[in-house]
Amino acid sequence: MPAMDALAIVILVVVLGLVFDFTNGFHDTANAMATSVATGALRPRVAVLISAALNLVGAFLSTEVAATVSNGIVKEGQGGIQITPVMIFAGLVGAIMWNLATWYLGLPSSSTHALFGGLIGAAIIGSGWGAVDWFNVLSKIALPALFAPLVAGTVALVATYAAYMITRRATSRGAERGFRYGQTVSASLVSLAHGTNDAQKTMGVITLTFIAAGLQKAGTGPQFWVILACALAIAAGTYSGGWRIMRTVGKRITEVTPPQGFAAETSSAATILVSSHLGFPLSTTQVTTGAIVGSGLGKKLASVRWATFGRMALAWLITVPAAALVAAVATLIVKTGAIGTVIVVVAAVAGMAAFWMLSRRHPVSHETVNVDEDVLAGRREPVSVGEPK
């Protein structure tokens, strides 16, 4: 590939990586703030502003996850099979399309697994099955994805039960007010934790691209400007809201009360921060959802809408293969040359525009995020929730 063409692909990957980071931000805003918004602990616009600021800060606190992405999933450099920037470009297309599809449907799927699915699909088609480090995929992605939601859910269940036991003699109004104040802190911790984990995934992808293109040595971490750009992109995406998914997480899994919200957020933050320190690129979506389910079980041992959770779990299961399939098709097209790359770019832009236009037909905003779809359609009466204080 001519030097100018190679440089153009690298630039395209950087731009597309930041686009993915932006979609990751609005896709995952619900992870940090859905329960606080649902209980009235924070007003929607205030919640996303706090979340965006702390995501920005969190992105600078660690690079362990970025190292896992750039050095541990797809083999590159000496002793491995070279992955090209073109393949990484195709992988990002698969991840972005899946993120937008699940956002439109209001499903809190994993941006993390969409990204890894896209990279794996592109690497397999571009260089064969041996291009993927399957041991790292199992040990650093698959197993943490299985156990982290269970751990967060169990902690949230115990914490919710304990919270209700401790405050059972307190006045309901006074106890709930205290937990709302506590949620301001716990939701902020989740946002900070999210920044330490999710922002780094795009840093890792951009670093992997530079290594694959020979612009950076193998085994090195992200450059400062990469960290800054990714931090700003995910913060901007977070501030945009992601209201469709926030409504699902906050209103359709369980009717969240302040004690539940506080327990779910605290257990999620602890799980994500520990995983970031260990370099595990967790799905913060799965961790948060597991914690919310645990908080619902901790309140009444039955107050979880399992049908909604089942749809979400199905989305989790097919995220990696779905993103991998889109990325594989994109890889086949871009391998034909410059014309193929242009075709994929045009198709990706058209797909993004299509999802945005479809979302305008049934918009969800900060004003309707706490109103269930069934209520809007007149199929049932609204359930009372706490008002912001």
C-alpha positions in Angstrom: 0.0 0.0 0.0 1.5 3.4 -0.9 2.6 5.6 2.0 -0.1 8.3 1.3 -2.8 5.6 1.2 -1.6 4.1 4.4 -1.5 7.4 6.2 -5.1 8.2 4.9 -6.3 4.9 6.4 -4.6 5.7 9.8 -6.3 9.1 9.9 -9.6 7.5 9.0 -9.2 5.0 11.8 -8.4 7.8 14.3 -11.5 9.7 13.2 -13.7 6.6 13.3 -12.3 5.6 16.7 -13.3 9.0 18.1 -16.8 8.5 16.6 -17.0 5.1 18.3 -15.9 6.8 21.6 -18.7 9.3 21.2 -21.3 6.6 20.6 -19.8 4.7 23.6 -20.4 7.9 25.7 -24.1 8.3 24.9 -24.6 4.6 24.9 -23.3 4.2 28.4 -24.5 7.4 30.1 -27.3 5.2 31.6 -24.7 3.0 33.4 -23.8 5.9 35.7 -26.9 8.1 35.9 -30.1 6.1 35.1 -30.9 5.1 38.7 -30.2 8.7 40.0 -32.4 10.2 37.3 -35.1 7.5 37.9 -35.3 8.2 41.6 -35.1 12.0 41.3 -31.8 12.3 43.0 -30.4 14.3 40.1 -32.1 16.2 37.3 -31.4 14.7 33.9 -29.3 17.6 32.5 -27.4 18.0 35.7 -26.8 14.2 35.8 -25.2 14.1 32.3 -23.1 17.1 32.9 -21.6 15.6 36.1 -21.2 12.2 34.3 -19.4 13.9 31.3 -17.0 15.8 33.5 -16.1 12.7 35.6 -15.7 10.5 32.5 -13.2 13.1 31.3 -11.3 13.0 34.5 -11.4 9.2 34.8 -9.9 8.7 31.3 -6.6 10.1 32.7 -6.4 8.0 35.8 -5.2 4.7 34.3 -4.0 3.1 31.0 -4.1 -0.6 32.0 -7.2 -1.3 30.0 -5.8 0.5 26.9 -2.7 -1.8 27.2 -4.9 -4.9 27.2 -6.7 -3.7 24.0 -3.6 -2.7 22.1 -1.4 -5.6 23.2 -3.7 -8.4 24.3 -6.6 -9.1 21.9 -5.3 -9.1 18.4 -1.7 -10.2 17.8 0.6 -7.7 16.2 4.3 -7.0 15.7 7.1 -9.5 16.0 6.1 -13.0 16.9 2.5 -12.4 15.9 0.3 -12.0 12.8 0.3 -8.4 11.6 -3.1 -6.7 11.7 -3.5 -3.8 9.3 -5.1 -0.4 9.9 -7.7 -1.4 7.2 -8.8 -4.3 9.3 -9.1 -2.1 12.4 -11.1 0.4 10.4 -13.5 -2.4 9.4 -13.8 -3.5 13.0 -14.7 0.0 14.1 -17.5 0.1 11.5 -19.0 -3.1 12.9 -18.8 -1.8 16.5 -20.4 1.6 15.6 -23.3 0.0 13.7 -24.1 -2.3 16.5 -23.9 0.5 19.1 -26.4 2.6 17.0 -28.7 -0.3 16.4 -29.0 -1.1 20.1 -29.3 2.5 21.1 -32.2 3.0 18.7 -33.9 -0.1 20.3 -33.2 1.2 23.8 -31.1 -1.9 24.6 -28.2 -1.4 27.0 -25.8 -3.7 25.1 -22.1 -3.7 25.6 -20.0 -1.2 23.7 -17.0 -3.1 24.9 -18.0 -6.4 23.4 -19.2 -4.6 20.2 -15.6 -3.2 19.8 -14.0 -6.5 20.5 -16.4 -8.4 18.2 -15.6 -6.0 15.4 -11.9 -6.4 15.9 -12.1 -10.1 16.1 -14.3 -10.4 13.0 -12.0 -8.2 10.9 -8.9 -10.0 12.1 -10.3 -13.4 11.3 -11.3 -12.4 7.7 -8.1 -10.3 7.2 -5.5 -12.6 8.7 -7.1 -15.9 9.8 -8.1 -17.4 13.1 -4.5 -17.3 14.4 -4.5 -13.5 14.4 -6.6 -13.5 17.6 -5.1 -14.2 21.0 -7.9 -16.5 22.1 -6.3 -17.0 25.6 -6.5 -13.3 26.3 -10.0 -13.2 24.9 -11.1 -15.9 27.3 -9.2 -14.7 30.4 -9.5 -11.0 30.1 -12.9 -10.6 28.3 -15.1 -13.7 28.5 -14.6 -14.7 32.1 -14.8 -11.2 33.5 -18.0 -10.6 31.5 -19.5 -13.7 33.1 -18.4 -13.0 36.7 -18.5 -9.2 37.0 -22.3 -8.8 36.7 -22.8 -11.7 39.2 -20.4 -10.1 41.7 -22.0 -6.6 41.3 -25.5 -8.0 41.5 -24.7 -10.0 44.6 -23.1 -7.0 46.3 -26.1 -4.8 45.3 -28.6 -7.4 46.6 -26.9 -7.6 50.0 -26.4 -3.8 50.2 -30.0 -3.1 49.3 -31.3 -5.6 51.9 -29.0 -4.1 54.5 -30.1 -0.6 53.6 -33.8 -1.4 54.1 -33.1 -3.2 57.3 -31.0 -0.4 58.8 -33.5 2.3 57.9 -36.7 0.4 58.5 -37.4 2.4 61.7 -36.5 5.7 60.1 -39.1 7.9 58.6 -39.5 7.0 54.9 -39.2 10.6 53.8 -36.1 11.2 55.8 -34.4 8.0 54.9 -35.0 8.4 51.1 -33.8 11.9 51.2 -30.5 10.8 52.7 -30.1 8.1 50.1 -30.8 10.6 47.3 -27.9 12.7 48.6 -25.8 9.6 48.7 -26.7 8.8 45.1 -25.1 12.0 44.0 -21.8 10.7 45.3 -22.3 7.0 44.2 -23.4 8.0 40.7 -20.4 10.3 40.4 -18.1 7.3 41.3 -19.7 5.2 38.6 -19.0 8.0 36.0 -15.4 8.2 37.2 -15.0 4.4 37.0 -16.6 4.4 33.6 -14.0 6.9 32.4 -11.1 4.7 33.7 -12.4 1.7 31.8 -14.4 2.6 28.6 -12.4 5.6 27.4 -9.3 3.5 27.4 -10.7 1.0 24.9 -10.6 3.6 22.0 -7.1 4.7 23.2 -6.1 1.0 22.8 -7.5 0.8 19.3 -5.8 3.9 18.1 -2.5 2.8 19.7 -2.9 -0.6 18.0 -3.4 1.2 14.7 -0.2 3.1 15.1 1.7 -0.1 16.0 0.2 -1.9 13.0 1.2 1.0 10.7 4.7 1.1 12.1 4.3 4.5 13.6 4.7 3.3 17.2 6.7 0.6 18.8 5.0 -2.6 19.9 4.3 -2.9 23.6 4.0 0.9 24.1 1.1 2.7 25.6 -1.2 5.5 24.2 0.4 8.9 23.6 -0.9 11.9 25.6 -2.8 13.5 22.7 -4.6 10.1 22.1 -5.6 10.1 25.8 -6.9 13.7 25.6 -8.8 13.2 22.4 -10.5 10.0 23.6 -11.4 11.6 26.9 -13.0 14.6 25.2 -14.9 12.4 22.8 -16.4 10.1 25.4 -17.3 13.1 27.6 -19.0 14.8 24.7 -21.0 11.6 24.0 -21.9 11.3 27.6 -23.2 14.8 27.8 -25.5 14.2 24.8 -27.6 12.1 27.0 -28.4 8.7 25.6 -31.9 9.0 26.9 -33.4 6.0 25.1 -31.1 3.6 27.0 -31.4 5.5 30.2 -35.1 5.0 30.3 -34.7 1.3 29.8 -32.1 1.0 32.6 -33.9 3.3 35.0 -37.5 2.4 34.4 -38.0 -1.0 32.7 -35.8 -3.4 34.8 -37.2 -2.5 38.2 -38.9 0.5 39.8 -35.8 1.9 41.5 -36.0 3.6 44.9 -33.2 5.7 46.4 -31.8 2.9 48.6 -31.7 0.6 45.6 -30.1 3.2 43.4 -27.4 3.9 46.0 -26.6 0.2 46.4 -26.5 -0.5 42.7 -24.3 2.5 41.9 -21.9 1.8 44.8 -21.4 -1.9 43.9 -21.0 -1.0 40.2 -18.3 1.6 40.9 -16.4 -0.7 43.1 -16.5 -3.6 40.5 -15.4 -1.3 37.6 -12.6 0.4 39.5 -11.1 -2.9 40.6 -11.3 -4.3 37.1 -9.7 -1.2 35.6 -6.8 -1.5 38.0 -6.3 -5.1 37.0 -6.6 -4.2 33.2 -9.8 -6.1 32.6 -11.9 -4.3 29.9 -15.3 -4.9 31.4 -18.6 -4.2 30.0 -19.8 -1.5 32.3 -23.3 -2.0 30.9 -23.4 -5.6 32.1 -22.0 -4.7 35.5 -24.5 -1.9 36.1 -27.4 -4.0 34.9 -26.4 -6.9 37.1 -26.2 -4.4 40.0 -29.7 -3.0 39.3 -31.1 -6.6 39.1 -29.5 -7.4 42.4 -30.9 -4.2 44.0 -34.4 -5.2 42.8 -34.0 -8.7 44.3 -32.7 -7.2 47.5 -35.8 -5.1 48.0 -38.6 -7.7 47.5 -36.9 -10.8 46.1 -39.3 -10.4 43.1 -39.4 -6.9 41.8 -37.5 -7.5 38.6 -39.1 -7.4 35.1 -37.5 -10.6 33.8 -38.9 -10.1 30.3 -37.0 -6.9 29.9 -33.9 -8.4 31.4 -34.2 -11.4 29.0 -34.2 -9.1 25.9 -31.1 -7.4 27.3 -29.4 -10.7 28.0 -30.1 -11.9 24.4 -28.6 -8.7 23.1 -25.5 -9.4 25.2 -25.2 -12.9 23.8 -25.3 -11.8 20.1 -23.3 -8.6 20.5 -19.9 -10.1 19.7 -21.0 -12.2 16.7 -23.2 -9.5 15.3 -20.4 -6.8 15.4 -18.0 -9.4 14.1 -20.3 -10.3 11.2 -20.6 -6.6 10.1 -16.9 -6.1 10.5 -16.1 -9.3 8.5 -18.3 -8.1 5.6 -16.6 -4.6 5.8 -13.2 -6.3 5.7 -14.1 -8.3 2.6 -15.1 -5.1 0.9 -12.2 -2.9 1.9 -9.7 -5.6 0.9 -10.7 -4.9 -2.7 -8.8 -1.6 -2.6 -9.5 2.1 -2.3 -12.9 1.8 -4.0 -14.0 -0.8 -1.4 -12.9 1.5 1.4 -14.9 4.4 -0.1 -18.0 2.1 -0.3 -17.7 1.1 3.3 -17.3 4.7 4.4 -20.4 5.8 2.5 -22.4 2.8 3.8 -21.3 3.6 7.4 -22.3 7.3 7.1 -25.6 6.3 5.5 -26.2 3.8 8.3 -25.5 6.4 11.0 -27.8 8.9 9.3 -30.6 6.2 9.0 -30.5 5.4 12.7 -30.6 9.0 13.6 -33.6 9.7 11.4 -35.5 6.7 12.7 -34.9 7.8 16.2 -36.6 11.2 15.5 -39.8 9.3 14.8 -40.1 8.3 18.5 -37.8 10.7 20.3 -36.8 10.4 23.9 -35.5 13.5 25.7 -34.5 14.6 29.2 -38.2 15.6 29.6 -39.6 12.1 28.9 -36.8 9.9 30.1 -38.7 9.0 33.4 -41.9 8.2 31.5 -42.3 4.6 30.5 -43.2 3.8 26.9 -46.4 2.0 28.0 -47.5 5.2 29.9 -46.8 7.3 26.8 -49.0 5.0 24.7 -51.7 5.0 27.3 -51.4 1.2 28.0 -51.0 1.7 31.8 -51.0 4.3 34.5 -47.7 6.0 35.5 -45.9 4.8 38.7 -45.1 7.5 41.2 -41.4 8.3 41.6 -39.5 10.7 43.8 -39.2 14.3 42.6 -35.8 16.0 42.4 -35.0 17.8 45.6 
